[in-house]
Structures are given as structure tokens and as C-alpha cells.
Amino acid sequence: MLEEIIARLVYNRKRYLYAFLAFVLALLLVTVGVANTVFIVVITTIGYYLGSPGLDKKFTKIKDILTEESKEEKSKRGNK
């Protein structure tokens, strides 16, 4: 019986996730209003994308490029 429940949860996980998200969104709309709810959703979305591993790799690559350029500039200044 427990295996069947777990199997149903796994099979329908998106359905349950979206139902939960809709419930949270409805609670936010009722308690804080439309403008504040939109603000919360936008900030949450930005946080989600900033926390993604792909973006972290891009930041690391940019940081590496900038540190290489600063090392080259320092070495050029030292030679003069």
C-alpha cells in the first residue's frame, strides 16, 4: 500500500507541485494583494536564476577572464 502511494506521488509529482504553487499564489494574493504578490514572484524568479549552476559557471568564467586581464595589465606596468 505504501509503495502504491509513493508510486502515485512520483508519477504525479508535477501535478502536486503545481497545485501547491497555485495554493501559495492564491494565499499571497488574498493576504498581501496583487502588486506585492507580483513583486514577490519577480524577486523569487530572479533569485532562482541567480542560484542556477549555469549562471555560477558564467560568473566564474567572467571572473577568470577579468583576473587574467588584470594580471596582464600589472605585468605591462611592471615592465615600463
N, C-alpha and C positions, 0 to 999 in steps of 0.2 A: 504494500500500500504506500509506504514512504517512497519507494522507488518510482511509483507512478506519479506521485505528486512532484517529485524532483524532475522527472522527465517532462511533465507538463510545464513546469516553470522554465526549464531550459528551452523547450520548444517555443514557448510563447513569451520569451523574455522581452522582446521589443514591445509587445502589446502591453505588458505590465509596466515597462519603463515609461512609455508614452502616457499611459493612464496616470501614473504617479506625477509626471511632469505637468500634465494638464491640471491635476488636482492642486499642485503647488502654485501654478499660474493663477488658477481661479481664486485661491486663498489670498494671493498677493493683490489681485485686482480688487477684491472685496475689502481688504484691510487697509491698503495704502493708496489706492487709486490708480488710474491709468498711467499718468505721467511718471509717477515713481516706479511703477512696475516696469515700464519701458526702460527707464534708466537702469534698474537692477538687471534686466535681461541683457542690455547692451554691455554693461560693465562685466557681467558674468561671461558673456561671449568673448570679450576682449581678453579676459583672464584665461579662458580656455585656450585660445590661440597662442597667447604668450607662454603658456605652460606646455605646449606641444613639443615633442622631441625634435621635430623637423626644424622648428624655429630656433631651438637651442643650438643645433648644428650650424645654422646660418650665422648666429651671433658669434659662435666660436670661430668660424671661418673669417668673418669680418674682423674679429679681434686679432687673429693671427696675421691677417694682411696688414692691419694697421701697425702692429708691433714690428713687423718686418720693415715697413716703410720708415718707421721712426728710428730703427737701428741703422738703416742705410743713411738717413739724414745725419745722425750723430757721427757716423764714421766719416762722412764727407766733411763735416765741420772740423773733425779732429785732424784731417789731412791738410787743411788750409793753414 
